[in-house]
Amino acid sequence: MHRAQTIMSFLLKAVIIGLAAAFLLVWWKPALLGVAASRGGTLTAPSQSAAANSAGISAPASASSGPAGPGAGRMVALPSFADAVARSAPAVVNIYTARVITERKRPTPLDQLFGDYWPSYRQRIERSLGSGVIVDAMGTIITNQHVIDGADSIRVQLADGRVADATITGQDPDTDIAVLELSIGNLPVMPMGRSDTLRVGDIVLAIGNPYGLSQTVTQGIVSATGRGQLGLATFENFIQTDAAINLGNSGGALIDANGDLVGINTAVLNRSSGGPEGIGFAIPVNLVRGVMEQILVHGHVVRGWLGFAPQNMPSRQTDQPGIESDGAVTVDNIWVQSPAFHAGVRAGDLVTSLDGEPVKNAQELVSLVAARKPGESVELEGRHGRLPYKVTIQLIERPMRPAVVS
C-alpha cells in the first residue's frame, strides 16, 4: 500500500513538472503549437489571420480567444479605392484629335536671289490628346474645350477598347467646357456627384489618359475649393487637388472615394515646367452640369451682359473717399450701344457695388452679371470722377465669344 502511494506521488509530481515545462515552452515559442500570440496575449489562428490579410480586411472578432483590448488580435485594414475606380473608370474615355495646319514655307536662298517669288505653302497634321467622361447612356461626353479646340477630327477610345468618332454638340470657352456626342450603344455612364459638399482633406482620384499611356488613376486630396483669378478661364471656381494631373489628363474625371464625379480635370500650375507640381485644378461638377444642360438645350450657354470690360482697381486707389475697403473695379472699355453705355456708364468710371453688394474684383463682377438671365435688371453704383452715380440697367444676352466683359 505504501509502495503504491509512493508511485502515485511520483507520477503526480512528474505530470505537474511536465505541464509546467510545457506551459513555459508554449509561452516562450507559441509557434510550436501552430498558433500565433498577439502582444496582448490573444491567440489568433494563422489560417484565419492569413486569409484576412490576403483579403485586405480585419480578422473577425470571433477569431480572438482571449480578452479583447485595443488592437488585440486585430489587423489594420488598409483602405482600397478599387471599388470606386471599378464603378467610374469604364465611363472615362481617351480623346485623340487632329487638325490640318497650313503654313507658308520659308523662302530658300535661291528664291531670295531672284527677288520676287511665288510663295508656296505646306500642310501638316497637328495631333493632341486628352480625356473625357460619358455622362449619359445617349453618348454625351464632357471634356475641356481646349482639348478639342480647332479639331478637324475627334476620335474616342473607350476603356473596353472600342473606338469611334465623336461630334461636337457645343462649346463654352468661358468655362473651358465642351460637350461631345458619341453614336454607339451599350455605353457605361459616370455616376454624378456633388461638388458643393466637398471639404478640404477629402480623398479624390483623377482618371485620365496622361501622355497617351491609356487610362491611369492617381490619388490625392482636395487641397482647396473656390480657386479663381488664375487666368485659365473667364469664369473660375476651381477645385484644387494634389492628385497628379499631367498632359492628357485634361477633360478626365475627378471622383470621390465613392466613385462619383465631382470635377473635370483641367490644368496644373506652372505647366511650362514640364513636371508635376502637386497643384492641379478641376472644374466642379455643379458648374459642369449647368453648362452641359444649357448647351444641350440652346447649343450654347445663355448669360447676362452689361457691355463693359472691368479691371481690378490698383490698390493705391482703394483708399479714396467713397470706396469700400474691399475695393472696386474700373471700367476699362465699353461697347457702344451696350446696355451700360445707354445707361451712361463710360470708360474710366468706378463700379463699387452691384445690387447693393460691394464689388471686390473684376472677375467677381463678371460672374455675378453672367449668372443673371437676359431681361433682368441690376442696380449699379459707382463714381464718374468725383461724382457718385446709381443706375438701373437691363441685361441682354452675353455675346458668344467676347473678351472678358461683364
Order of alpha helices (4+ residues) and beta strands (2+ residues): alpha-beta-beta-alpha-alpha-beta-alpha-beta-beta-alpha-beta-beta-beta-beta-beta-beta-beta-beta-beta-alpha-beta-beta-beta-alpha-beta-beta-alpha-beta-beta-beta
